[in-house]
C-alpha cells in the first residue's frame, strides 16, 4: 500500500512500539490518529490524538466517530495497545487477569469491529495486530498474558480469511524482548540494551503495510540476535 495521504489509527501511542510506529507512518506521509489513555510528546500537523480506552466499547465507538468525522475513512489499523501482569495461576489477581483480557483481546475486537465496515468500502486496507513471542508458546508465571496473545494470533488468522476477498490484509507481529516499559512490572527481566529497539519493531510493521496489493505478510516473528549481549570472540 502507498501510505501517502492514507488515514491510520494506531492504539497505545504514548510510548514504545506504538509511538515509533506513529513516527514512521508520518514519515511515510500517512495521516495518523493516535488512540491512547495518554498523549505522546509528539507534534506533527498530520498527527491527531484521541483520548481512548480501548477496553471500553462505548469509548471506542466515540473515538472512531470523532476520527472518521475529522479525518475520513481508515485504511490502516495498528492494534498495539496492551499490557501484562505476572503471577502464578492460583495467585493471580482476578482484576488484573480481567484487565489484560479487556485491553489485549476485547479492545482488539472493538477496534477491528468499528474499522472494518469502512475498510470494506475502500476495497484496500491493512490491519496489523501486535502479539508477542508469548503468543506462540508458554511462559511460566505469565499464563494470563500468554493467553491473551494466543488469542490475538487466533483472531488474526481467522479474520484474514474473512477479509482477504475485500482487499483487507491482516498481519500479526510477534516481537521478542523489546526495550520498552513493559518490563517495569515483570520480575524475571529488566529492560536493557540487549533487547530489540521499539523503532526496529515499528519498521517491520510499516514495511508489512507498504507491500504491493497482492503480497500479504501474515506473520512476522522478530527476536534479538544476542538476547544476553554480543558474545566475546
C-alpha positions in Angstrom: 0.0 0.0 0.0 1.1 3.5 -0.8 0.5 5.1 2.6 0.8 8.7 1.4 -2.3 10.5 2.5 -3.9 7.4 4.0 -5.6 7.5 7.4 -4.1 5.2 10.0 -5.3 4.5 13.6 -2.6 3.3 16.0 -3.5 2.3 19.5 -1.3 2.6 22.6 0.7 5.5 21.2 2.1 7.1 24.4 5.4 5.4 24.1 7.3 2.3 22.8 6.3 0.4 19.7 3.1 2.4 19.2 4.8 5.8 19.3 7.6 4.6 17.0 5.0 3.2 14.5 3.3 6.6 14.5 6.5 8.4 13.7 7.3 6.1 10.8 3.8 6.3 9.4 4.0 10.1 9.5 7.4 10.0 7.7 5.8 7.9 5.0 3.1 10.6 4.5 0.2 9.0 6.4 -2.4 10.9 8.4 -2.3 9.3 11.9 -5.0 9.1 14.6 -3.3 8.2 17.8 -5.5 6.4 20.3 -4.4 6.1 23.9 -5.0 6.9 27.5 -2.1 9.4 27.5 -1.0 11.7 24.7 2.6 11.3 23.5 5.1 14.1 23.3 4.7 14.5 19.5 3.8 17.5 17.4 3.1 17.0 13.7 0.3 18.5 11.5 -0.7 15.1 10.4 -0.9 13.6 13.9 -4.2 13.8 15.8 -4.6 12.4 19.3 -7.9 11.0 20.5 -8.0 10.0 24.2 -9.2 6.4 24.1 -9.6 3.4 26.5 -9.8 0.5 24.0 -11.3 -1.7 26.7 -14.4 0.5 26.8 -16.7 -0.3 23.9 -18.6 3.0 24.1 -15.3 4.9 24.2 -14.0 3.1 21.1 -17.2 3.9 19.2 -16.9 7.6 20.2 -13.3 7.8 19.2 -13.9 6.1 15.9 -16.7 8.6 15.1 -14.5 11.5 16.0 -11.7 10.2 14.0 -13.9 9.5 10.9 -15.6 12.9 11.2 -12.2 14.7 11.3 -10.0 12.5 9.0 -12.2 10.3 6.8 -12.2 6.5 6.3 -9.5 4.5 7.9 -7.1 2.5 5.7 -4.7 1.3 8.3 -5.3 0.0 11.9 -2.4 -1.0 14.1 -3.6 -2.7 17.3 -0.7 -2.1 19.6 -2.4 -1.3 23.0 -1.7 -4.0 25.5 -0.4 -4.8 29.0 0.7 -7.8 31.0 0.7 -8.8 34.7 2.8 -11.6 36.2 1.6 -14.2 38.7 1.1 -17.9 39.3 -2.3 -19.1 38.1 -3.6 -19.8 41.7 -2.3 -16.5 43.0 -3.3 -14.3 40.0 -5.3 -11.2 40.9 -8.8 -11.5 39.3 -9.0 -7.8 38.4 -5.6 -7.9 36.7 -6.5 -11.0 34.8 -9.7 -9.3 33.6 -7.9 -6.1 32.7 -5.5 -8.0 30.4 -8.3 -9.6 28.5 -10.3 -6.4 28.4 -7.4 -4.5 26.8 -5.5 -7.1 24.9 -8.4 -9.1 23.5 -11.7 -7.3 23.8 -10.0 -4.0 22.9 -8.6 -5.6 19.7 -12.0 -6.8 18.8 -13.7 -3.5 19.4 -11.2 -1.6 17.2 -11.4 -4.1 14.4 -15.2 -4.1 14.6 -15.6 -0.4 14.1 -12.9 -0.1 11.4 -13.8 -3.0 9.1 -17.1 -1.7 7.5 -15.3 1.4 6.1 -12.3 -0.7 5.1 -14.6 -3.0 3.1 -16.0 0.1 1.3 -12.5 1.3 0.5 -11.5 -2.1 -1.0 -7.9 -1.8 0.2 -6.9 -1.7 3.8 -4.5 -3.3 6.4 -4.9 -4.4 10.0 -1.7 -5.1 12.0 -2.1 -6.8 15.3 0.8 -6.8 17.8 1.0 -10.1 19.5 4.2 -11.4 21.2 6.6 -14.3 21.2 4.4 -15.3 24.2 1.6 -15.8 21.6 3.5 -18.8 20.2 4.5 -20.7 23.4 4.0 -20.8 27.2 5.8 -18.7 29.8 5.9 -19.6 33.5 4.1 -17.0 35.7 2.6 -15.3 32.6 -0.4 -17.5 31.8 -2.9 -14.7 31.6 -0.7 -12.5 29.3 0.2 -15.6 27.2 -3.4 -16.5 26.9 -4.3 -13.0 25.6 -1.5 -13.1 23.0 -2.5 -16.6 21.8 -6.0 -15.1 21.4 -4.6 -12.3 19.2 -2.9 -14.9 17.0 -6.1 -17.0 16.6 -8.3 -14.0 15.9 -5.8 -12.7 13.3 -5.5 -15.9 11.5 -9.3 -16.3 11.4 -10.2 -12.8 10.2 -7.6 -12.6 7.5 -9.6 -15.5 5.9 -12.8 -13.5 6.4 -11.4 -10.2 5.0 -9.0 -11.1 2.2 -11.6 -11.1 -0.5 -12.4 -7.5 0.4 -8.8 -6.4 -0.2 -8.0 -6.2 3.5 -4.8 -7.7 4.8 -4.2 -8.8 8.4 -0.7 -9.1 9.7 0.4 -10.3 13.1 3.7 -9.3 14.6 5.4 -11.4 17.3 8.1 -9.4 19.0 10.6 -11.0 21.4 12.0 -8.9 24.2 11.9 -5.3 23.4 13.3 -2.3 25.3 10.1 -0.8 26.5 8.2 0.0 29.7 6.5 -3.4 29.6 9.2 -4.8 31.8 8.8 -2.3 34.6 6.5 -4.7 36.4 7.9 -8.0 35.2 10.3 -9.7 37.7 12.3 -12.0 35.5 13.6 -9.4 33.2 14.6 -5.7 33.1 14.5 -3.6 30.0 18.1 -3.3 28.7 20.1 -2.5 25.6 20.4 -6.2 24.6 16.7 -6.2 23.8 15.3 -5.0 20.5 14.6 -1.4 19.9 11.0 -0.3 19.5 11.8 1.6 16.3 13.0 -1.7 14.7 9.8 -3.4 15.5 7.9 -0.4 14.1 9.9 -0.7 10.9 8.6 -4.3 10.5 5.1 -3.0 11.0 5.4 -0.3 8.4 7.2 -2.5 5.9 4.4 -5.1 6.0 1.9 -2.3 5.3 3.9 -0.9 2.4 3.7 -4.1 0.3 2.0 -4.4 -3.1 -1.7 -5.2 -3.2 -1.3 -9.0 -3.8 1.6 -9.5 -1.3 0.3 -10.4 2.1 2.6 -10.7 5.1 0.7 -12.9 7.5 3.1 -13.5 10.4 6.3 -11.8 11.4 8.4 -13.1 14.3 11.2 -10.9 15.4 13.8 -11.6 18.2 17.1 -10.0 19.4 20.0 -11.8 17.8 22.0 -11.7 21.0 19.4 -11.6 23.9 22.2 -11.8 26.5 24.6 -9.5 24.7 27.0 -9.9 21.9 29.3 -12.9 22.6 33.0 -12.3 23.0 35.2 -13.9 20.3 
